[in-house]
Amino acid sequence: MMEFLFSLNVSYEAFLPYYQGLAEKVQVRDHQGRVLHINGKYFRPYLTPQGIHGQFKLVLNREGNFKSLNKL
């Protein structure tokens, strides 16, 4: 498995196109400088009226497919 740690701070308005399915991939940079493209649907549980703010851990399986996304 591969794990990636990153921060995300985005307003509700900025995330709305991802929530609505109008935009698909959220681009983030992990703490080691790698650029990740994550499907916006995985962030939906973390959306609040203030947006999405916090530290996250993305876990991929051996094939590089999504396994989990957790807020730390």
C-alpha positions as CSV (number, residue, x, y, z in Angstrom):
1,M,0.0,0.0,0.0
2,M,1.0,3.6,-0.5
3,E,0.1,6.4,1.8
4,F,0.1,10.2,1.1
5,L,-0.3,12.9,3.7
6,F,-1.5,16.4,2.6
7,S,-3.4,19.5,3.8
8,L,-6.5,20.8,2.1
9,N,-8.1,24.2,2.7
10,V,-10.8,25.1,0.3
11,S,-14.0,27.1,0.7
12,Y,-17.5,25.7,0.3
13,E,-18.0,27.8,-2.8
14,A,-14.7,26.6,-4.4
15,F,-15.6,22.9,-3.7
16,L,-19.2,23.1,-4.9
17,P,-18.4,22.1,-8.6
18,Y,-16.7,18.9,-7.2
19,Y,-19.6,18.2,-4.9
20,Q,-22.1,18.6,-7.8
21,G,-20.0,16.4,-10.1
22,L,-19.3,19.3,-12.5
23,A,-15.6,18.9,-11.8
24,E,-13.9,15.6,-11.1
25,K,-10.3,15.6,-9.9
26,V,-9.0,17.7,-7.0
27,Q,-5.3,18.5,-7.3
28,V,-3.3,18.5,-4.1
29,R,0.4,18.4,-3.2
30,D,1.4,16.0,-0.5
31,H,3.9,16.8,2.2
32,Q,6.7,15.4,0.1
33,G,5.9,17.6,-2.8
34,R,4.1,15.0,-5.0
35,V,1.1,16.2,-7.0
36,L,-2.0,14.0,-6.5
37,H,-5.2,14.0,-8.5
38,I,-8.1,12.7,-6.3
39,N,-11.7,12.2,-7.3
40,G,-13.7,14.9,-5.6
41,K,-16.4,12.4,-4.5
42,Y,-14.1,11.1,-1.8
43,F,-14.1,14.5,-0.1
44,R,-17.8,14.8,0.1
45,P,-18.1,13.5,3.7
46,Y,-15.7,16.2,4.9
47,L,-17.6,19.2,3.3
48,T,-19.0,21.6,5.9
49,P,-20.6,25.1,5.4
50,Q,-17.1,26.5,5.9
51,G,-15.6,24.2,3.2
52,I,-13.0,21.5,3.6
53,H,-10.1,22.2,6.0
54,G,-7.6,19.9,7.6
55,Q,-4.9,17.2,7.2
56,F,-5.7,14.1,5.2
57,K,-4.3,10.7,4.5
58,L,-4.9,9.0,1.2
59,V,-4.2,5.3,0.9
60,L,-3.9,3.5,-2.4
61,N,-3.6,-0.3,-2.9
62,R,-0.6,-2.0,-4.6
63,E,-2.1,-1.3,-8.0
64,G,-2.4,2.4,-7.3
65,N,-6.2,2.3,-6.9
66,F,-8.1,4.2,-4.2
67,K,-8.5,2.4,-0.8
68,S,-9.3,5.2,1.7
69,L,-9.2,8.9,2.4
70,N,-9.3,9.9,6.1
71,K,-9.2,13.2,7.9
72,L,-6.5,13.2,10.6
